[in-house]
Amino acid sequence: MTDPRSATRTSRAGVATVLFLGLAAGVQMSDRGLQSILSPAIRQTFGVGDAVMGALHGIAGILIASALAIPLARLADRHSRKRILLALIAAWTVLTLLGALAPNFALFFVGRAAAGITEFAMIPIVYSLIPDLVGERLRVGANLTFAALMAVGASAGFYLGGDLLQFMAEIDGPGVLADLAPWRRTMALLALAGLPLLLLGTLTLDPPRHALDTSTSATSASLAGFVRSHLRQVLLFVGAAGGVAIAVQAVVPLIAMALERRFVADLGTIGHTLGMLTLAGTMISLPIAWLVDRGLRGRLGLRARPALMGTATAIAAPCAALLAFAPSTSAALVLTGAFLLTTCVANALLPTMLQDLAPVALRARAFAGYSFLIAAFCALGPVLAGGISQFVLADDLLSAISLAAVPPMGLTLVCTGLWCLRPPAPSR
């Protein structure tokens, strides 16, 4: 019989490990918010247009990164997940620092894509770890806690980005530091945050995988076989998540640059507000998702989660549409906040849904494969917004964001509607 005290110690260590993983992912996610605030300076330094900046946020920051994250997740299904996570944190630190020093846009683009690989590879590995760290009773709570810590990091990137940029602009540093543009100094400072994370990471757990279910079919031994045997469910899942993903990524990476351009607004003020909105949206959405999962699951069964996604998306769509007609910075930020809150609600339970669907032996690969497919949608958001702005709307980026964000949410509404009409049975 297992010693209860040992189980308690393991549980506490597991919770502590989840908190560390959330902290590490949050620091990495702050990279994206910070890059959004730094985008006008980056654009000016390299002399590129909105379409290229959209490609930076979409193709480099998401699509390439998620594609190369898949083989790393395959390694995580077979080898020590702790060692792989520590290697990813180390690689992110080095690559972010190198990106800050890139002499031209081509190298900067490659560097950001490489740093993004470490971010995308980390998230599926963490979601494969969580059930082995805390067990079934705390799994939903641990998933939501991890998501909350990532949101804190993302909001910090927005909130502190303008202040850090101004602070770095006022520093007269010696040697190499003096020759760097302020946005480069800011990015280099963020890279140094990886060093204490590496030290803390050595203290975390590397739990064994739970025993495989002996009833697992042979087809679930490969990701392709699993997808074939659950094709309808996978398509509905990806379609529902993908529509929201396009919309979110059309708005979030470029909204600061769009507001600064249309309203000649201060980037520091915009960053503070976006940081608070990002944090508030996630923190408010998590208890909503938890209440739905606890309360409506018993009454609606498998329809509860897609119904929540569809309802939240239906509210988010008009918020994104009205951005094009916002009369002031304040009005645009209010609409952005409402959009972020409702899309956070729509996305909150997606990791739990995929954990329910994927077999244990495929968990990290399933998350990595899902991340790649969603990344393909995500990459479309900023690419569409930037392209529409530069080639169709004469650099009216805010209107372009609306045009890129609204139509894809129709895909989510269709998929969640079909899901609710005939919900697919989860894999066992």
Summary of the structure (lengths in Angstrom):
residues: 428
radius of gyration: 21.1
end to end distance: 27.2
largest distance: 70.6
contacts: 1618
relative contact order: 0.16
helix: 83%
strand: 0%
